[in-house]
Amino acid sequence: MNSPKKTLSICYILHNSSLGGAQKSLVETVLAFPKDEIVPFFILPKGEFNNKVEEYQWKKKTVLGIANFDHTQYSYYSGIRWLLLTREFVRIFFTIPVFFKIIKCKFDLIHLNEINLFWMLPILKLINFDTPIVLHVRAKVCNKNLLRTKIVNLVIKNYSNRIVAIDHNVSKTLECNKKLTVINNCYSEKSYNRVRCSSTYPSKKLRIGFIGTILESKGIFDLLKALSICIQRGLSVEIVVAGNFIKYNKIFNLMKLDRTLIREKIEYFILKENLDEYVKFIGYQDDLSMFYQKIDLLCFPSHLEAVGRPVFEAAYYGRPSIVALSDPDPEMFPDNIGIRVSPKNPSQLADAIEKFSSDKRFFEMTTVECIKWGSAKFNCKKNSQELVSLYRSLLCVNNYD
């Protein structure tokens, strides 16, 4: 007779206080863990995600901030962005209690939720050598021929026990192949079941959705330019934008390090191109089912070249997507669930929108196929079980289980 599995105490460390895609995916994963197998403990800064952790009554330690070093492909430090490190040096003092907590609690395993926390790996190994550490990589890593690129890869290789990449696109930017595992993000089936998935071919306007924090890097201007092209072509379309603008920060604006003037830029562009009646801003949407009922398809023209969380959310709700990706790998984004376009290419975006607007058969085929794809690839139960199995394999090697 098999003995019952040991309940594992896992410490999750996050530096981002917002309730963004990385944080939402972690919540969905933890909620889907098999009963009594994992006891999560979160170390995180105050903010929206902290409030979500409190909502589920998970144990946590809140700090004023956790230092991070950004070496991702889109936002690695260069030029005046190096000044952002002054903020991270200050946060190091707020991060010190994290290490004391880890020494005190003796967790079974430590899970760093993003690549930006790689700098903690040597310190964590020094203070708690036997505890396995998992590093979750949720964005493409900068692989330019820079000294810091070599340092990042060296630290990850020598001090992490396992690296989890969210998809093959991200995994290709990492060098530690022997320690690398791809586990897709997941989306809760409870949310999926809140609304019937299939979308019907629009009889009037084609409603295009954009969801997330409104940033230039998310491709919002590419979408607005594509909308202008579509209007010129006589297409009946409109854009529904769900999300907030980032908070105004005077100091960062003077340093040109923030994108807080984007609201003014967007308003000016809409006025200049006479798009006011074709664009609706509906703010942050807590109820995703309501948002996806308002749209016919999703546009995700991010400059980060990733199949982001909104894409598989949309798939669960039966909404096909237009995604900005230069990698033609069908593993990333199959051709039968939407259309792939080149990043920063409004003309291709407009062509893709026109395809959905004019081809009823294609539209209906993609709505059916994207449901199948989302259910299979981003299944919460399957993907969370893969992560638990990974935890146990590491602990077995370390004579924990």
C-alpha positions as CSV (number, residue, x, y, z in Angstrom):
1,M,0.0,0.0,0.0
2,N,1.4,3.4,-1.0
3,S,2.1,5.8,1.8
4,P,0.4,9.2,1.5
5,K,2.3,11.9,-0.2
6,K,4.0,14.6,2.0
7,T,2.3,18.0,1.9
8,L,4.9,20.4,0.5
9,S,5.6,23.9,1.9
10,I,6.4,26.1,-1.1
11,C,7.6,29.7,-0.8
12,Y,6.7,31.9,-3.8
13,I,8.6,35.1,-4.1
14,L,7.3,37.9,-6.4
15,H,8.7,41.4,-7.0
16,N,5.7,42.8,-8.9
17,S,2.8,44.3,-6.8
18,S,0.3,44.5,-9.7
19,L,-2.2,41.8,-10.6
20,G,-0.8,41.3,-14.1
21,G,-0.6,38.2,-16.2
22,A,2.2,36.5,-14.4
23,Q,0.5,37.0,-11.0
24,K,-2.9,35.8,-12.3
25,S,-1.4,32.7,-13.9
26,L,0.3,31.9,-10.6
27,V,-3.0,32.3,-8.7
28,E,-4.8,30.0,-11.2
29,T,-2.0,27.4,-10.8
30,V,-2.0,27.4,-7.0
31,L,-5.8,27.1,-7.0
32,A,-5.6,24.1,-9.2
33,F,-3.0,22.2,-7.2
34,P,-4.3,18.8,-6.0
35,K,-5.9,19.0,-2.5
36,D,-3.5,18.8,0.5
37,E,-0.4,18.5,-1.7
38,I,0.9,22.1,-1.6
39,V,0.8,24.7,1.2
40,P,1.8,28.0,-0.5
41,F,3.5,30.9,1.3
42,F,4.0,34.2,-0.5
43,I,6.6,36.8,0.0
44,L,5.6,39.9,-2.0
45,P,5.3,43.7,-1.9
46,K,2.1,45.6,-1.0
47,G,-0.4,46.1,-3.9
48,E,-3.1,44.5,-5.9
49,F,-1.6,41.0,-5.9
50,N,-1.2,41.2,-2.1
51,N,-4.9,41.9,-1.8
52,K,-5.7,38.8,-4.0
53,V,-3.5,36.6,-1.7
54,E,-5.4,38.0,1.3
55,E,-8.7,37.2,-0.5
56,Y,-7.7,33.5,-0.7
57,Q,-6.4,33.6,2.9
58,W,-3.0,32.2,1.9
59,K,-0.1,32.7,4.3
60,K,2.2,35.6,3.3
61,K,4.9,38.1,4.4
62,T,4.5,41.6,2.9
63,V,7.5,43.8,2.4
64,L,7.8,47.4,1.1
65,G,9.5,46.2,-2.0
66,I,11.7,43.5,-3.6
67,A,14.6,44.4,-5.8
68,N,14.8,43.1,-9.3
69,F,17.2,43.2,-12.2
70,D,15.5,43.4,-15.6
71,H,17.4,41.6,-18.4
72,T,14.4,40.7,-20.5
73,Q,14.5,41.3,-24.3
74,Y,12.2,44.3,-24.4
75,S,13.2,46.2,-21.3
76,Y,16.8,45.4,-20.5
77,Y,18.9,48.3,-19.1
78,S,20.4,50.6,-21.7
79,G,21.0,54.4,-22.0
80,I,19.1,56.4,-19.5
81,R,17.2,53.3,-18.3
82,W,20.3,52.4,-16.2
83,L,19.0,55.1,-13.8
84,L,16.2,52.7,-12.8
85,L,18.8,50.7,-11.0
86,T,18.9,53.4,-8.3
87,R,15.4,52.4,-7.3
88,E,16.4,48.7,-7.2
89,F,19.4,49.5,-4.9
90,V,17.0,51.1,-2.5
91,R,14.7,48.1,-2.6
92,I,17.6,45.8,-1.6
93,F,17.1,47.1,2.0
94,F,13.5,46.2,1.8
95,T,14.4,42.7,0.5
96,I,16.6,41.8,3.4
97,P,13.7,40.6,5.6
98,V,12.9,38.1,2.8
99,F,16.1,36.2,3.5
100,F,15.5,36.2,7.2
101,K,12.0,34.8,6.7
102,I,13.4,31.9,4.5
103,I,16.0,31.1,7.1
104,K,13.4,31.0,9.9
105,C,10.6,29.0,8.1
106,K,12.7,26.3,6.3
107,F,10.5,25.7,3.3
108,D,10.6,22.5,1.2
109,L,11.1,24.5,-2.0
110,I,11.5,28.1,-3.2
111,H,9.8,29.3,-6.4
112,L,11.0,32.6,-7.9
113,N,8.1,33.8,-10.1
114,E,10.1,35.8,-12.7
115,I,13.5,35.9,-14.3
116,N,14.1,39.4,-12.8
117,L,14.7,37.7,-9.4
118,F,17.7,35.6,-10.7
119,W,20.1,37.8,-8.6
120,M,18.6,36.2,-5.4
121,L,19.7,32.7,-6.4
122,P,23.3,32.8,-5.0
123,I,22.1,34.3,-1.7
124,L,19.3,31.8,-1.3
125,K,21.7,28.9,-1.9
126,L,24.2,30.4,0.5
127,I,21.7,30.7,3.4
128,N,19.8,27.5,2.6
129,F,21.9,25.3,0.4
130,D,19.8,22.1,0.5
131,T,16.5,23.8,-0.5
132,P,15.7,23.4,-4.2
133,I,14.9,26.6,-6.1
134,V,12.7,26.8,-9.2
135,L,13.0,29.9,-11.4
136,H,10.0,30.7,-13.5
137,V,10.8,32.6,-16.8
138,R,7.8,34.4,-18.2
139,A,9.4,36.7,-20.7
140,K,12.0,36.4,-23.4
141,V,15.5,36.9,-22.0
142,C,17.8,39.4,-23.7
143,N,20.4,37.3,-25.6
144,K,22.6,40.1,-26.9
145,N,26.3,39.6,-26.7
146,L,26.7,41.5,-23.4
147,L,28.7,40.8,-20.3
148,R,25.6,40.8,-18.2
149,T,23.9,38.3,-20.5
150,K,26.8,35.9,-19.7
151,I,26.5,36.7,-16.0
152,V,22.7,36.0,-16.0
153,N,23.1,32.7,-17.7
154,L,26.0,31.7,-15.4
155,V,24.0,32.5,-12.3
156,I,21.0,30.6,-13.5
157,K,23.0,27.6,-14.6
158,N,24.9,27.3,-11.3
159,Y,22.4,28.2,-8.7
160,S,18.9,27.2,-9.8
161,N,17.7,23.6,-9.6
162,R,15.1,23.9,-12.4
163,I,14.0,26.5,-14.8
164,V,10.4,26.7,-16.0
165,A,9.7,28.6,-19.2
166,I,6.1,29.4,-20.1
167,D,6.4,28.5,-23.7
168,H,8.9,27.4,-26.4
169,N,9.4,31.0,-27.6
170,V,10.7,31.9,-24.1
171,S,12.8,28.7,-23.8
172,K,14.7,29.5,-26.9
173,T,16.2,32.5,-25.2
174,L,17.7,30.5,-22.4
175,E,21.0,28.5,-22.4
176,C,20.4,26.1,-19.6
177,N,18.8,23.3,-21.6
178,K,19.5,20.5,-19.1
179,K,17.6,22.3,-16.4
180,L,14.8,23.7,-18.6
181,T,11.2,22.6,-18.6
182,V,8.3,24.1,-20.5
183,I,5.0,24.3,-18.6
184,N,2.4,26.5,-20.2
185,N,0.4,29.0,-18.2
186,C,-3.2,28.0,-17.4
187,Y,-6.6,29.6,-17.2
188,S,-9.2,28.5,-14.8
189,E,-12.0,26.3,-16.2
190,K,-14.4,27.9,-13.7
191,S,-14.0,31.2,-15.5
192,Y,-14.2,29.4,-18.8
193,N,-17.6,27.9,-17.9
194,R,-19.1,31.2,-17.0
195,V,-20.2,32.0,-20.6
196,R,-20.8,29.8,-23.7
197,C,-17.7,29.9,-25.8
198,S,-18.7,30.0,-29.5
199,S,-18.8,33.4,-31.1
200,T,-21.2,34.1,-34.0
201,Y,-20.2,35.9,-37.1
202,P,-21.0,39.6,-36.6
203,S,-23.9,40.8,-38.6
204,K,-23.0,44.5,-38.2
205,K,-19.7,45.8,-36.8
206,L,-16.7,43.6,-36.1
207,R,-15.7,44.3,-32.5
208,I,-12.0,44.0,-31.9
209,G,-10.8,43.6,-28.3
210,F,-7.6,44.9,-26.6
211,I,-7.1,44.1,-23.0
212,G,-4.3,44.9,-20.5
213,T,-2.4,47.9,-19.2
214,I,-2.4,50.5,-21.9
215,L,1.3,50.9,-23.0
216,E,3.0,51.6,-26.3
217,S,4.9,48.3,-25.9
218,K,1.6,46.5,-26.0
219,G,1.1,47.7,-29.5
220,I,-1.9,50.0,-28.9
221,F,-0.7,52.5,-31.5
222,D,-0.2,49.8,-34.1
223,L,-3.8,48.8,-33.5
224,L,-5.1,52.3,-33.8
225,K,-3.2,52.9,-37.0
226,A,-4.6,49.6,-38.3
227,L,-8.1,50.8,-37.4
228,S,-7.6,54.0,-39.3
229,I,-6.6,51.9,-42.4
230,C,-9.7,49.7,-42.0
231,I,-11.9,52.8,-41.8
232,Q,-10.3,54.1,-45.0
233,R,-11.1,50.8,-46.7
234,G,-14.7,51.1,-45.7
235,L,-14.8,48.2,-43.2
236,S,-17.4,48.3,-40.4
237,V,-15.2,47.8,-37.3
238,E,-14.7,49.2,-33.8
239,I,-12.1,48.7,-31.0
240,V,-13.1,47.9,-27.4
241,V,-10.1,48.7,-25.1
242,A,-10.2,47.2,-21.6
243,G,-7.5,48.3,-19.2
244,N,-6.0,51.2,-17.2
245,F,-3.5,53.8,-18.1
246,I,-0.4,53.7,-15.8
247,K,-0.2,56.3,-13.0
248,Y,1.3,59.7,-13.6
249,N,4.9,59.9,-12.4
250,K,6.5,63.4,-12.7
251,I,10.0,62.3,-11.8
252,F,10.0,59.4,-14.3
253,N,8.5,61.6,-17.0
254,L,11.4,64.1,-16.6
255,M,13.8,61.2,-17.0
256,K,11.9,59.9,-20.0
257,L,11.7,56.5,-18.2
258,D,8.0,56.2,-17.9
259,R,5.2,56.0,-20.5
260,T,2.7,58.1,-18.4
261,L,1.9,60.5,-21.3
262,I,0.4,57.7,-23.4
263,R,-3.2,58.8,-22.6
264,E,-2.5,62.3,-24.1
265,K,-0.8,60.7,-27.2
266,I,-3.7,58.3,-27.8
267,E,-6.3,61.1,-27.4
268,Y,-4.4,63.2,-29.9
269,F,-4.1,60.4,-32.4
270,I,-7.8,59.5,-32.2
271,L,-8.7,63.2,-32.6
272,K,-6.3,63.6,-35.6
273,E,-7.6,60.5,-37.4
274,N,-11.3,61.1,-36.5
275,L,-11.6,57.7,-34.8
276,D,-13.6,58.8,-31.8
277,E,-16.8,56.9,-32.7
278,Y,-14.7,53.7,-33.5
279,V,-12.9,53.4,-30.2
280,K,-14.4,52.6,-26.8
281,F,-12.4,52.7,-23.5
282,I,-14.2,50.6,-20.8
283,G,-11.5,50.6,-18.1
284,Y,-10.2,47.7,-16.1
285,Q,-12.5,44.6,-16.3
286,D,-12.7,42.3,-13.3
287,D,-15.3,40.1,-14.9
288,L,-13.6,38.8,-18.1
289,S,-16.8,37.1,-19.3
290,M,-18.4,40.5,-19.7
291,F,-15.5,41.8,-21.8
292,Y,-15.3,38.8,-24.1
293,Q,-19.1,39.0,-24.7
294,K,-18.5,42.5,-25.9
295,I,-16.0,41.5,-28.6
296,D,-15.8,39.2,-31.6
297,L,-12.0,38.7,-31.7
298,L,-8.9,39.7,-29.8
299,C,-6.0,41.7,-31.0
300,F,-2.7,41.2,-29.2
301,P,-0.1,43.2,-31.1
302,S,2.5,43.3,-28.3
303,H,6.1,44.3,-29.2
304,L,7.2,41.6,-26.7
305,E,6.4,38.9,-29.3
306,A,4.6,36.6,-26.9
307,V,1.4,34.7,-26.8
308,G,0.2,36.5,-23.7
309,R,-2.4,35.6,-21.2
310,P,-5.2,37.4,-23.1
311,V,-4.7,35.1,-26.0
312,F,-5.5,32.0,-24.1
313,E,-8.2,33.7,-22.1
314,A,-9.8,34.6,-25.5
315,A,-9.4,31.1,-26.7
316,Y,-11.3,29.7,-23.7
317,Y,-14.1,32.2,-24.5
318,G,-14.2,31.1,-28.1
319,R,-12.6,34.4,-29.5
320,P,-9.9,34.0,-32.1
321,S,-6.9,36.3,-32.0
322,I,-4.6,38.4,-34.1
323,V,-1.1,38.1,-32.5
324,A,2.2,39.9,-33.3
325,L,4.9,37.2,-33.7
326,S,7.9,36.9,-35.9
327,D,8.5,33.3,-35.0
328,P,6.4,31.1,-37.4
329,D,6.5,28.1,-35.1
330,P,3.0,26.5,-35.0
331,E,3.7,25.2,-31.5
332,M,3.5,28.9,-30.4
333,F,0.4,29.9,-32.3
334,P,-1.3,27.5,-34.7
335,D,-2.7,29.0,-38.0
336,N,-6.2,27.6,-37.4
337,I,-6.9,29.7,-34.3
338,G,-6.2,33.1,-35.7
339,I,-3.7,35.2,-37.7
340,R,-0.1,35.9,-37.0
341,V,1.3,39.2,-38.1
342,S,4.7,40.9,-37.9
343,P,5.3,43.1,-34.8
344,K,5.0,46.9,-35.3
345,N,3.2,46.4,-38.7
346,P,-0.2,48.2,-38.7
347,S,-0.7,47.4,-42.4
348,Q,-0.6,43.6,-41.7
349,L,-2.9,44.1,-38.7
350,A,-5.4,45.9,-41.0
351,D,-5.2,43.0,-43.5
352,A,-5.8,40.5,-40.7
353,I,-8.8,42.4,-39.5
354,E,-10.2,42.6,-43.0
355,K,-9.8,38.8,-43.3
356,F,-12.0,38.2,-40.3
357,S,-14.4,40.9,-41.4
358,S,-14.9,39.5,-44.9
359,D,-14.5,35.8,-44.5
360,K,-17.3,34.2,-42.5
361,R,-16.1,30.7,-43.0
362,F,-12.6,31.5,-41.7
363,F,-14.1,33.4,-38.7
364,E,-16.4,30.5,-37.7
365,M,-13.6,27.9,-38.2
366,T,-11.2,29.8,-35.9
367,T,-13.8,30.2,-33.2
368,V,-14.2,26.4,-33.0
369,E,-10.5,25.6,-33.2
370,C,-9.3,28.1,-30.6
371,I,-11.6,26.5,-28.0
372,K,-10.0,23.2,-28.6
373,W,-6.5,24.7,-28.5
374,G,-7.1,26.7,-25.3
375,S,-8.7,23.7,-23.5
376,A,-5.8,21.4,-24.4
377,K,-2.8,23.7,-24.1
378,F,-3.7,25.8,-21.1
379,N,-5.6,23.3,-19.0
380,C,-5.2,24.2,-15.3
381,K,-5.5,20.7,-13.9
382,K,-2.9,19.3,-16.3
383,N,-0.4,22.1,-16.1
384,S,-0.5,22.5,-12.3
385,Q,0.0,18.8,-11.9
386,E,3.1,19.0,-14.1
387,L,4.4,21.7,-11.7
388,V,3.7,19.6,-8.7
389,S,5.5,16.6,-10.3
390,L,8.5,18.8,-11.0
391,Y,8.5,19.9,-7.3
392,R,8.4,16.3,-6.1
393,S,11.1,15.2,-8.5
394,L,13.5,17.9,-7.1
395,L,12.7,17.0,-3.5
396,C,13.1,13.3,-4.2
397,V,16.6,14.0,-5.5
398,N,17.3,16.0,-2.3
399,N,15.9,13.1,-0.1
400,Y,12.8,15.1,0.9
401,D,10.1,12.8,-0.2
